[in-house]
Structures are given as C-alpha cells and as structure tokens.
Amino acid sequence: MPFDDSLPQYGTRHGVLPTEDPSVAVSPPAMWAEALELMFAALASSGHDLSTLRAISGAAQQHGSVYLAADGSFSRSVAPIWMDTSTRDECLEITQALGGAAALAARTGSRAFERFTGPQIRKFFETDPHGYAETARVHLVSSFLASELIDAEAPLDPGDASGMNLMDLSTGSWWPDAVEATAPGLATRLPMIVPAGTIIGTLAPRWQARFRLPAARVVVWTGDNPSSLIGTGLIEEGRVGVSLGTSDTIFGLMREPRVDAGGTGHVFGAPTGDYMGITVFKNGSLARETVRDTYGLDWPGVSAALRATPPGNHGRLMLPWFEPEITPDMPTPGVHRRDLDPADAAANVRAVLEAQMMAMANHSAWMGVDVRDIHATGGAAVNNDILQIMADVFNATVRRFHVGNSACLGGALRAWHADAASSSHPLSWHDVTCDLAQPTGQVFAPRPDAVSVYRDLRAQYAAFEQVVRQAR
C-alpha cells in the first residue's frame, strides 16, 4: 500500500517519518493498523464472493517493533523499522554480554545487527526508561497485525522471531541469556513463539460484521522474508531467490542452520519447519540508477552498454558502495575502481552490475548450498542482459518470477497449507506451490566461457574488497 498517498495524515515519506538523524528510521504503528482496515474495506468492495474464505495469514516487514501498554494503547508512538541503523552501541553491549559476535550468531542465527529488534528494544530501554516501564508487550509488526485480527495477543512464528537476536535457533524459543542481556523484564513483554502454520484463532466478530466476512481461521503471521520463501516456491535446497530492488537480497532454504562465520548473512526459521539463509545488500537499485543516470542512459542504453562489453570487463572492477553498505559492513560510503576509467560509460555500467552479482555470489557461499536454479524478482529483473550476467556469475539457471509481491502470495499459500493440514486432506508444500509460485517465461542458462571468466574474477573481486576494507 502506498502509505504516503493513502494515509497522508501520518506525514510519512515512502512510509517512513522524516527525521533529522539519517540513522533513525521509524514509522507510526497506528498507520499500519489503519492500513489493515483499508485493505479489508477494499476486499469487501471488490465484488468477490468472500463467503468461502477459510483461512487468513499474512506477512509484515521484518524487524519492525511495536510497543503496547497494558490497556492496548501505544507506549511508544513510533516503531523502529528495518532501515534504522542507530543502535551500534547497543549491538556492541549485547555482543559483549553474550560472549562475542560468533557466539551470538551461533545461537540466534546472526551477529547483532542495528536493525534487529533486540538492539532496538535495548535502545528504547536506555533512552526512555519510563516508556519502557509502561510497555506491557513488545510485538513485531506481524504479531501486532495478527493481534488486531483476532482481538487477542497473537504469538510469533520462528521465521519472524529469529530476526530479533533473541531466539535460540536450536529450540525455536527465546534464549534466556539474550533476553536478559537486552533489557530487564523483557521476558514477560515478549509474545510466545509457536510453530509456523499454527492456527491462532478466528477472525474477530468486529471484522466479520464490518466487512461481511466469515469466521475464518487466522494462521500465525510471519516476516516478509520467510513468507517470500514460500511465495517464490523455494521449498528445496539448491533453489534460491534473488530480489533486485531498493536493496538486493539473496535467500534460500536450508535443511540445517549453517551460520555465516563472516557475520554478514542471517539464518531465519522457514515456514516449512526448516531454515532459510539470507544476505542483504543495501546498494541495490540506487547504485544501478546512479550509474545509469551519470552517463545519461535509459534502461535500453544500459542493455546496449552490456552488449558492447565482454563478460569480465577485461578485469575492470568497481566496489559500488554509493551508500553505507551492510554486506560487507562499510559504514562510510565510497565508490572504488580498479583499472576502470570513470569516463568509460559502458565499462562502468558493466562494472556495477558484475560487482553486484559477484558480491551476492561471494557473500552467500556461507549457506553451503549448491545453487542450481535462481528465481529472480524485483525491478531490475525485467532486464534480460542483467539476468544473463546473473546466470553466468552463479553458473546457474535463472528464471524470472513475475509475481510482484511474493511475501503477499506466501501469506495466502501458508494459510492454505495450514488450513489443509488441520483437515483430513493435508497438502505438501510442493502441492501448494507447484502451480502458483513458480517462475515462467524465458530461461537464462549459464554460458561456459563466461562462467570460466567469472570464476577467476570472483576471487579477484573478493581480494579487492578485502584490500579496500582493511584500508578504511
């Protein structure tokens, strides 16, 4: 939903409240609650027969947190979201208390990250102790919205709870040491964690009466990333998704929770009961668009530049950190070139795209998955030449995924799976996803000559990245 246009009274820009501090990113949680009502109103007026609605689930922005008082009012009027990077000190405090980044990642799936909910809760406790004392429940956006639907306290699933630096991956429950290291009395303020697919209640009477809806089952919600895993049909190892959007993301199913020793990737719970690995890169569309605009090109011009330059770009490299980067951790932005003339438009266009693909391939190797197939989504995935570079760098088949909101589709499929699981005719995840969550259209196969070039260039890129990071 375009919050700025649909709910202008909240004063957001791209769904975020303007702040003077660029490291702070918060949104009004009341806006999300009102958006839920607008969505149901649109559904009720759509003309569809809603009498057969059996189950509802959903997905919400991962890492966002909502703070409620005992009477259900907001004890904190704003909610920190995934873009917030203002908790570096709190991350260090939590890390030190728990024996270091490796120990924290081994238990929770990630080192302490600024946007994760644990450090955000600690910052709230330290900067507004009165507000924290007034807080009876700390929800994630997913459990907050699910609570609205059932008019009761909704739990979390392991997929969203694992994005908090608070859940023990091995048990799927809160890790007491992490909870105690984050803030006093936090254990009583956190929702329960229940298995993915748990039916947590039925749609509350007020929703049924207002929007003429049946008493549908409500299935525990999850975060947008775990839901996208289902919405893109990634239900087996070796098949990964790559989203080329504002940020670039690579994610896929893992049968075992292998943790990134380098500290850049994350392990979350998966709706299948397995795990998912994910690595996020902040410099996505901004970097591509900056290079495009710098040389006065449009997207057909970008394709022409790629066709005019060879795979490997004659060894010319770019580190396209136009903004502070999170993978790898580079808090100071900067564009670094090796043997690359800034005036050479075509070479710079190829350099930025090859850099993004090689960074994704290098920084996702920790997952230990032999990537065979890639489902590509996001704005840049419409470009055939970009997808060919992806296929060559990863030495994998690439297919374009056309569903615009895979997290939303994942929510619907998870509701269907959970409802069927409680009946006499359960469905496998393959049954649920085989027709609705599969890519279609052109297949981009890796070209052996280009694969050989990138195999060597990936090592060079990693070395160049390491040199620049050590010199910062």
C-alpha positions in Angstrom: 0.0 0.0 0.0 1.4 3.5 -0.8 1.1 4.9 2.7 2.1 8.4 1.7 -0.9 8.7 -0.7 -3.4 6.5 1.0 -2.8 7.8 4.6 -1.3 11.3 4.1 -2.3 12.4 7.6 0.6 10.5 9.1 3.2 12.6 7.3 5.4 9.8 6.1 7.8 9.8 3.1 7.9 6.4 1.5 6.2 5.1 4.6 8.9 6.5 7.0 8.6 9.5 9.2 11.1 12.3 8.4 13.9 12.7 11.0 16.9 14.9 11.3 19.2 11.9 12.1 19.8 9.8 9.0 20.5 6.8 11.1 17.0 6.8 12.6 14.1 5.3 10.6 10.7 5.0 12.3 7.1 4.7 11.3 3.8 5.3 13.1 2.3 1.9 14.0 -1.2 3.4 14.1 -0.8 3.8 10.3 -0.3 0.1 9.8 -3.4 -0.7 11.8 -5.4 1.8 9.7 -3.9 0.3 6.5 -5.2 -3.1 7.6 -8.7 -1.7 7.8 -8.3 -0.1 4.3 -7.2 -3.4 2.9 -10.3 -5.2 4.3 -12.5 -2.4 3.0 -11.1 -2.8 -0.5 -11.5 -6.6 -0.2 -15.2 -6.2 0.9 -15.9 -3.9 -2.1 -14.1 -6.0 -4.6 -17.1 -8.0 -5.7 -15.5 -11.3 -4.9 -17.5 -14.0 -3.0 -15.9 -13.9 0.4 -18.2 -16.5 2.0 -15.9 -19.3 1.2 -12.9 -17.7 2.9 -11.4 -20.3 5.2 -8.1 -19.0 6.5 -6.1 -15.8 6.6 -2.4 -15.3 7.2 -0.1 -12.5 6.3 3.4 -11.2 6.3 4.8 -7.9 7.6 8.0 -6.0 7.4 10.7 -7.9 9.3 12.5 -6.3 12.3 9.9 -3.6 12.9 8.7 -3.5 16.5 5.5 -2.1 18.2 5.3 -1.2 21.9 2.0 -1.5 23.7 0.8 -0.6 27.2 -1.3 -2.8 29.3 -4.5 -1.2 28.1 -3.6 -1.8 24.4 -2.5 1.8 23.7 0.9 2.6 22.3 3.5 3.1 24.9 5.8 4.3 22.1 4.2 6.3 19.3 6.7 5.3 16.7 8.1 1.9 15.6 11.7 1.5 14.6 11.9 -0.3 11.2 14.4 -2.3 9.2 16.2 0.8 7.8 17.2 2.1 11.3 20.9 1.9 12.0 21.0 4.0 15.2 21.8 1.1 17.6 25.5 0.4 17.0 26.3 1.0 20.7 23.5 -1.3 21.8 24.8 -4.0 19.4 28.2 -3.8 21.0 26.8 -4.1 24.5 24.7 -7.1 23.7 27.6 -8.8 21.8 30.0 -8.3 24.7 27.4 -9.6 27.2 26.9 -12.8 25.2 30.5 -13.7 24.6 31.1 -12.2 21.2 29.7 -12.0 17.7 30.4 -15.7 16.8 28.6 -16.9 20.0 25.6 -14.7 19.3 25.4 -15.8 15.7 25.7 -19.5 16.6 22.7 -19.3 18.9 20.5 -16.7 17.2 21.5 -17.0 13.5 23.0 -13.6 13.2 25.5 -11.3 14.9 24.0 -8.2 16.4 22.6 -6.0 13.7 21.4 -2.5 14.2 18.0 -3.0 12.6 17.3 -6.2 14.6 14.7 -5.9 17.3 16.9 -6.9 20.3 19.2 -3.9 20.0 16.2 -1.6 19.2 14.5 -2.7 22.4 17.7 -2.1 24.4 17.9 1.4 22.9 14.3 2.2 24.0 15.0 0.9 27.5 18.2 3.0 27.8 16.8 6.3 26.2 13.2 6.2 27.5 13.1 4.1 30.7 9.7 5.4 31.6 8.3 4.4 28.2 9.8 1.0 28.6 8.4 0.6 32.1 4.9 1.4 30.7 5.3 -1.2 28.0 3.5 -4.5 28.6 4.1 -6.1 25.2 6.7 -5.7 22.5 5.3 -7.0 19.2 6.8 -7.4 15.8 4.7 -5.9 13.1 3.5 -9.4 12.1 2.2 -10.3 15.6 0.8 -6.8 16.1 -1.4 -7.0 13.0 -2.4 -10.6 13.7 -3.4 -9.5 17.2 -5.7 -6.9 15.6 -7.4 -9.6 13.6 -8.2 -11.9 16.5 -8.6 -9.2 19.1 -6.2 -11.0 21.4 -2.5 -11.4 21.9 -1.0 -13.1 18.9 2.2 -15.1 19.0 5.2 -15.1 16.7 6.4 -17.8 14.4 10.1 -18.8 14.3 10.6 -17.1 11.0 10.0 -13.6 12.3 11.2 -14.2 15.9 14.6 -15.3 14.5 15.1 -11.8 13.2 15.5 -10.3 16.7 18.8 -11.6 18.0 16.7 -13.2 20.8 15.6 -16.6 19.6 17.6 -19.8 20.0 17.6 -21.4 16.6 18.1 -24.9 18.0 15.0 -24.8 20.2 12.7 -22.3 18.5 12.2 -20.5 21.8 13.6 -17.4 23.4 17.2 -17.6 24.5 17.1 -16.5 28.2 20.7 -15.1 28.2 20.0 -12.9 25.2 16.7 -11.7 26.6 18.3 -10.8 29.9 21.2 -9.1 28.2 18.8 -6.9 26.2 16.6 -5.3 28.8 15.3 -6.0 32.3 11.9 -7.7 32.5 11.9 -8.3 28.7 10.8 -12.0 29.0 7.3 -11.0 30.3 6.9 -8.5 27.5 7.6 -10.8 24.5 4.9 -12.8 22.7 5.0 -16.6 22.7 6.7 -18.4 19.8 4.6 -21.1 18.1 5.4 -23.4 15.2 4.8 -22.0 11.7 1.4 -22.9 10.4 -0.3 -22.7 13.9 -3.9 -21.6 13.8 -4.0 -18.9 16.5 -7.7 -18.1 16.4 -10.6 -16.9 14.3 -11.3 -13.6 12.7 -12.8 -11.4 15.5 -16.6 -10.6 15.3 -15.9 -6.9 14.6 -14.2 -7.7 11.4 -16.8 -10.2 10.4 -19.7 -7.7 11.0 -18.0 -4.7 9.5 -16.8 -6.3 6.3 -19.3 -9.2 5.9 -16.6 -11.9 6.4 -16.9 -15.4 7.7 -15.3 -16.7 10.9 -12.1 -17.6 9.0 -9.2 -19.2 10.8 -6.2 -16.9 11.4 -2.8 -18.5 10.9 0.2 -17.1 12.7 1.8 -14.4 10.6 5.5 -14.2 9.7 8.1 -11.8 8.4 8.2 -10.7 4.8 11.4 -12.6 4.1 10.2 -16.1 5.3 6.9 -15.5 3.6 8.7 -14.7 0.3 10.5 -18.0 0.6 7.1 -19.7 0.1 5.8 -17.1 -2.3 8.7 -17.8 -4.7 8.4 -21.5 -4.4 11.8 -22.0 -2.7 10.9 -25.2 -0.9 14.1 -27.2 -1.6 17.8 -26.7 -1.2 19.6 -25.6 -4.4 16.9 -23.2 -5.5 17.4 -19.6 -4.4 15.7 -16.3 -4.9 17.4 -13.0 -5.9 15.4 -9.8 -5.4 16.8 -6.8 -7.2 15.1 -3.9 -5.6 15.9 -0.9 -3.4 18.2 -3.4 -1.6 19.4 -6.6 -3.3 18.7 -9.8 -1.5 19.6 -13.5 -2.0 17.8 -16.1 0.0 17.1 -19.8 0.0 16.0 -22.9 2.0 18.5 -24.6 4.3 17.8 -28.0 5.8 20.3 -27.3 8.6 21.1 -23.9 10.3 24.6 -23.3 8.9 25.7 -19.9 10.2 27.8 -17.3 8.4 31.2 -17.2 10.1 31.9 -13.8 8.4 28.9 -12.2 10.1 27.1 -10.8 7.1 24.4 -13.3 6.5 21.4 -14.4 8.5 19.7 -17.7 9.3 15.9 -17.4 10.0 13.3 -20.0 10.6 11.4 -21.1 7.5 7.6 -21.7 7.2 8.4 -25.3 6.1 9.9 -26.0 9.5 13.4 -25.8 8.1 15.6 -22.8 7.9 16.4 -20.1 5.4 19.6 -18.3 4.7 19.5 -14.7 3.6 22.1 -12.0 2.7 21.1 -8.4 2.2 22.9 -5.7 0.2 21.9 -2.0 0.8 23.4 -0.7 -2.5 20.8 -2.1 -4.9 18.7 -0.1 -7.3 20.3 3.2 -6.1 23.7 2.1 -7.4 22.3 0.9 -10.7 20.3 4.0 -11.2 23.2 6.3 -10.2 25.5 4.8 -12.8 22.7 4.8 -15.4 21.9 8.5 -14.8 25.6 9.6 -14.5 26.1 8.6 -18.1 22.7 9.9 -19.4 21.4 6.4 -20.2 17.9 4.8 -20.1 17.4 1.1 -19.5 17.7 0.2 -23.2 21.0 2.2 -23.1 22.2 0.1 -20.2 21.5 -3.1 -22.2 23.4 -1.7 -25.1 26.3 -1.0 -22.9 26.3 -4.5 -21.5 26.2 -5.9 -25.0 29.1 -3.7 -26.1 31.4 -5.0 -23.3 32.6 -8.6 -22.7 31.9 -10.8 -19.7 34.6 -10.0 -17.1 35.0 -6.4 -18.4 38.7 -7.0 -19.2 39.3 -7.3 -15.4 38.0 -3.8 -14.6 36.3 -3.8 -11.2 34.1 -1.5 -9.1 33.0 -1.6 -5.5 29.7 0.3 -5.8 29.1 1.5 -2.3 27.2 4.7 -3.1 25.6 4.4 0.3 26.9 2.8 3.5 26.9 -0.9 2.9 25.8 -3.6 5.2 27.3 -6.5 3.2 30.2 -6.2 3.8 30.0 -3.8 6.8 31.1 -0.5 5.3 29.6 2.4 7.3 31.4 5.0 5.1 30.2 5.2 1.5 32.6 5.2 -1.4 32.9 4.0 -4.9 36.2 2.3 -5.6 37.5 1.3 -9.0 40.3 -0.9 -10.2 41.7 -0.4 -13.8 38.4 1.4 -14.6 38.2 4.8 -16.3 35.4 6.8 -14.8 34.7 8.3 -18.2 34.1 5.0 -19.9 30.3 4.7 -19.7 29.9 1.2 -21.0 32.7 -0.3 -18.8 31.2 1.4 -15.7 27.7 0.1 -16.4 29.1 -3.5 -16.7 31.3 -3.0 -13.7 28.4 -2.1 -11.3 26.3 -5.0 -12.4 29.1 -7.5 -12.3 30.1 -6.2 -8.9 26.6 -6.7 -7.5 26.3 -10.3 -8.9 29.8 -11.3 -7.7 29.1 -9.8 -4.3 25.9 -11.8 -4.0 27.6 -15.0 -5.1 30.6 -14.5 -2.8 28.7 -13.4 0.3 26.1 -16.2 0.0 28.6 -19.0 -0.2 28.4 -19.5 3.6 25.0 -21.1 3.1 26.7 -24.2 1.8 24.1 -24.6 -0.9 24.9 -25.8 -4.4 22.9 -23.2 -6.3 21.2 -24.8 -9.4 18.3 -22.5 -10.1 17.6 -18.9 -9.3 14.2 -17.2 -9.2 14.7 -13.5 -10.0 12.4 -10.8 -8.8 12.4 -7.0 -8.4 12.6 -4.1 -10.8 15.9 -4.9 -12.4 14.8 -8.5 -13.1 12.9 -7.3 -16.2 16.3 -6.7 -17.9 17.4 -9.8 -19.9 21.0 -8.8 -20.0 21.2 -8.4 -16.3 19.7 -11.8 -15.8 22.3 -13.3 -18.2 25.1 -11.9 -16.1 23.4 -13.4 -13.0 23.3 -16.8 -14.7 27.0 -16.7 -15.7 28.3 -15.5 -12.4 26.4 -18.1 -10.4 26.7 -20.8 -13.0 23.0 -21.5 -12.5 19.8 -21.4 -14.5 17.9 -18.1 -14.0 14.1 -17.7 -14.4 12.2 -14.5 -14.0 9.5 -14.6 -11.3 6.6 -12.4 -12.3 4.5 -12.1 -9.1 5.0 -8.6 -7.8 4.6 -9.3 -4.1 5.9 -12.7 -3.2 5.5 -12.1 0.5 1.8 -11.5 0.0 1.4 -14.6 -2.1 3.4 -16.5 0.5 0.9 -15.4 3.1 -2.0 -16.8 1.1 -0.2 -20.1 0.4 0.7 -20.5 4.1 -2.9 -20.0 5.1 -4.0 -22.7 2.5 -1.3 -25.1 3.7 -2.2 -24.6 7.4 -5.9 -25.0 6.8 -5.4 -28.2 4.8 -3.0 -29.5 7.5 -5.8 -29.4 10.0 -8.2 -31.3 7.7 -8.4 -34.9 6.5 -6.7 -33.9 3.3 -3.3 -32.3 4.1 -1.2 -30.9 1.3 2.5 -31.0 0.8 4.4 -27.8 0.1 5.0 -29.0 -3.4 1.2 -29.3 -3.9 0.7 -25.8 -2.6 3.4 -24.1 -4.6 3.7 -26.1 -7.8 1.2 -24.1 -9.9 1.1 -20.7 -8.1 4.6 -20.0 -7.0 6.8 -20.9 -10.0 8.7 -18.7 -12.4 7.6 -18.6 -16.1 8.9 -17.4 -19.4 12.4 -17.2 -20.7 15.2 -19.3 -19.2 18.7 -17.9 -18.9 21.3 -20.6 -19.0 24.9 -20.1 -17.9 27.4 -19.8 -20.8 30.5 -22.0 -20.2 33.0 -19.4 -21.4 31.6 -16.6 -19.3 31.3 -19.0 -16.2 35.1 -19.6 -16.5 35.8 -15.9 -16.7 33.7 -15.1 -13.6 35.2 -18.0 -11.6 38.5 -16.2 -11.7 37.1 -12.7 -11.4 35.1 -13.5 -8.3 38.3 -14.3 -6.5 39.8 -11.0 -7.7 36.8 -9.1 -6.6 36.9 -10.6 -3.1 40.6 -9.7 -2.8 39.9 -6.1 -4.0 37.1 -5.8 -1.5 39.3 -7.0 1.3 42.1 -4.5 0.5 39.7 -1.6 0.5 38.1 -2.7 3.8 41.4 -3.1 5.5 42.5 0.4 4.3 39.4 2.2 5.7 
